[in-house]
Amino acid sequence: MAHNDIDMANWKESEVWSDSLWIINERDKSGKHDGFYHGNFVPQIPHQLILKYTKSGDTVLDLFLGSGTTAYEAERLGRNFIGVDIQEKMVNHVRDKMDKSDEVFSEVLVGDSTTQKTAAQIGEVLAKRKQKSCQLTILHPPYANIIKFSDNKNDLSNATSLSEFLVMLRKVVKNARSLTAENGYLAIVIGDVYKNSEWVPLGFYCMHEAQKQGFKLKSIVVKNMAGNRAKQGQESIWRYRSLANDYYVFKHEYIFIFKKI
Ligand SMILES: C[S@@+](CC[C@H](N)C(=O)[O-])C[C@H]1O[C@@H](n2cnc3c(N)ncnc32)[C@H](O)[C@@H]1O
């Protein structure tokens, strides 16, 4: 059975991308996307993932909701949505922006996505909505401590070491596994970090955590980081540093896509 609504009779007209290199030079600012949140991803990421891995009426889960980029794309594409963030103010912000619809539902919760309690709350939402599980789960965690999102010690951006970060991520991936349908999909959006003069391949460590939980890797998408706010206006400093040193400037991040089998 197809896992999406791509019209294969007219596949040449499809807007769904098929290559593993995503060059996105401009953020989609249409609709509810305002791009204010430091650390958000571009709407084209959830847009493409939802089109490729879900059908109309399916349920999308985002365990690091942030400013709600996935929520607005799910709504736009007629998918149910459940989102969780540890910051109440972000959850309230997204809730205020979502439409009330009879066709699809949108539920956003304040919670710590590493905990079983949060998984149980999501289970209750699914039961209330007469759903068993989610067809697509998207995880866009903090890139370790590159951006600090809150003072909450359970916020992944407050992990004090790489191993602590990975233990926390593992718990979130476990929850994702229990809430994602058999043959459903998981996407992790993450970049690498540079620490103590060493490139730390955070992306691949996170990828491995999902594989260890039994997810089957289906694709590694490499995406450019054009317009990354942290580096805006500083391109020439970074180029100078790269030329004067022995490393390259980060210009890409990853979207790892897995199937639950
Ligand atoms: C990289 S941002 C996600 C941005 C989102 N994709 C967007 O476009 O706005 C990561 C989010 O994870 C949240 N977060 C960190 N630790 C968390 C945890 N343990 N449980 C739930 N949310 C968490 C942070 O508050 C932050 O909003």
The ligand as a Tripos MOL2 file, in Angstrom:
@<TRIPOS>MOLECULE
LIG
   27    29     1     0     0
SMALL
NO_CHARGES

@<TRIPOS>ATOM
      1 C1         15.9190   23.0450   17.1730 C.3       1 LIG1
      2 S1         14.5020   23.5370   18.0680 S.3       1 LIG1
      3 C2         13.1380   22.9780   17.0850 C.3       1 LIG1
      4 C3         12.7060   24.0640   16.1210 C.3       1 LIG1
      5 C4         11.4950   23.7150   15.2940 C.3       1 LIG1
      6 N1         11.7760   22.6730   14.3240 N.3       1 LIG1
      7 C5         11.0460   24.9770   14.5690 C.2       1 LIG1
      8 O1         11.0940   25.0110   13.3220 O.co2     1 LIG1
      9 O2         10.6980   25.9500   15.2420 O.co2     1 LIG1
     10 C6         14.5250   22.4120   19.4300 C.3       1 LIG1
     11 C7         13.3820   22.5580   20.4090 C.3       1 LIG1
     12 O3         13.4500   21.4670   21.3090 O.3       1 LIG1
     13 C8         12.9400   21.9000   22.5520 C.3       1 LIG1
     14 N2         13.3860   20.9020   23.5590 N.ar      1 LIG1
     15 C9         14.6240   20.7360   24.0830 C.ar      1 LIG1
     16 N3         14.6480   19.7030   24.9410 N.ar      1 LIG1
     17 C10        13.3850   19.1910   24.9480 C.ar      1 LIG1
     18 C11        12.7830   18.0890   25.6520 C.ar      1 LIG1
     19 N4         13.4560   17.3380   26.5350 N.pl3     1 LIG1
     20 N5         11.4720   17.8360   25.4030 N.ar      1 LIG1
     21 C12        10.7520   18.6050   24.5460 C.ar      1 LIG1
     22 N6         11.2760   19.6620   23.8680 N.ar      1 LIG1
     23 C13        12.5810   19.9420   24.0620 C.ar      1 LIG1
     24 C14        13.4630   23.3020   22.7090 C.3       1 LIG1
     25 O4         12.6660   24.0550   23.6030 O.3       1 LIG1
     26 C15        13.3960   23.8210   21.2580 C.3       1 LIG1
     27 O5         12.1910   24.5530   21.0520 O.3       1 LIG1
@<TRIPOS>BOND
     1     1     2 1
     2     2     3 1
     3     2    10 1
     4     3     4 1
     5     4     5 1
     6     5     6 1
     7     5     7 1
     8     7     8 2
     9     7     9 1
    10    10    11 1
    11    11    12 1
    12    11    26 1
    13    12    13 1
    14    13    14 1
    15    13    24 1
    16    14    15 ar
    17    14    23 ar
    18    15    16 ar
    19    16    17 ar
    20    17    18 ar
    21    17    23 ar
    22    18    19 1
    23    18    20 ar
    24    20    21 ar
    25    21    22 ar
    26    22    23 ar
    27    24    25 1
    28    24    26 1
    29    26    27 1
@<TRIPOS>SUBSTRUCTURE
     1 LIG1         1 GROUP 0 **** ****
